[in-house]
Amino acid sequence: MTQRKLTRTHQAEFDRVLSEVRAIRENLDKAYASFEASTDPGLTEASIFEINALRAHYDHALRNIKTIAL
């Protein structure tokens, strides 16, 4: 019984993090599009910061998935 509950909890956590990764990926795609469309130096710089932050968040979420999958 305990093993079954842990498995369900494990799967739920995996699904949650996978959903988070997908959302981050969508935001990252939008940030790249914004960067490519930007002509204002200030907005370009802001896009770069946003992309870097999202990439760090994405990498962290991927590490979480790998940890959960083990």
C-alpha positions as CSV (number, residue, x, y, z in Angstrom):
1,M,0.0,0.0,0.0
2,T,2.7,2.5,0.9
3,Q,4.7,1.7,-2.3
4,R,1.6,2.3,-4.4
5,K,1.0,5.7,-2.7
6,L,4.6,6.7,-3.2
7,T,4.4,5.8,-6.9
8,R,1.3,7.9,-7.4
9,T,2.9,10.8,-5.6
10,H,6.1,10.3,-7.6
11,Q,4.0,10.3,-10.9
12,A,2.1,13.4,-9.8
13,E,5.3,15.3,-9.1
14,F,6.8,14.2,-12.4
15,D,3.7,15.4,-14.3
16,R,3.8,18.8,-12.4
17,V,7.4,19.4,-13.3
18,L,6.9,18.3,-16.9
19,S,4.1,20.8,-17.2
20,E,6.4,23.4,-15.7
21,V,9.0,22.6,-18.3
22,R,6.5,23.0,-21.1
23,A,5.4,26.3,-19.8
24,I,8.9,27.6,-19.5
25,R,9.7,26.4,-23.0
26,E,6.7,28.4,-24.4
27,N,7.9,31.5,-22.5
28,L,11.4,31.0,-23.7
29,D,10.2,30.8,-27.3
30,K,8.2,34.0,-26.8
31,A,11.3,35.7,-25.3
32,Y,13.5,34.7,-28.3
33,A,10.8,36.0,-30.7
34,S,10.7,39.3,-28.8
35,F,14.5,39.5,-28.9
36,E,14.6,38.9,-32.6
37,A,11.8,41.5,-33.3
38,S,13.3,44.2,-31.0
39,T,15.0,47.2,-32.5
40,D,15.3,49.2,-29.3
41,P,18.6,48.6,-27.4
42,G,16.8,48.7,-24.0
43,L,14.3,46.2,-25.0
44,T,17.0,44.0,-26.6
45,E,18.9,44.1,-23.3
46,A,15.7,43.2,-21.3
47,S,15.1,40.3,-23.7
48,I,18.6,39.0,-23.1
49,F,18.0,39.1,-19.3
50,E,14.7,37.4,-19.7
51,I,16.1,34.7,-21.9
52,N,19.0,34.0,-19.4
53,A,16.6,33.8,-16.5
54,L,14.2,31.5,-18.3
55,R,17.1,29.3,-19.5
56,A,18.3,29.0,-15.8
57,H,14.8,28.1,-14.7
58,Y,14.4,25.6,-17.6
59,D,17.7,23.9,-16.7
60,H,16.7,23.7,-13.1
61,A,13.3,22.1,-14.0
62,L,15.1,19.6,-16.3
63,R,17.4,18.6,-13.5
64,N,14.3,18.1,-11.3
65,I,12.8,15.8,-13.9
66,K,16.0,13.7,-14.1
67,T,16.0,13.4,-10.3
68,I,12.3,12.4,-10.2
69,A,12.8,9.9,-13.1
70,L,15.5,8.0,-11.2
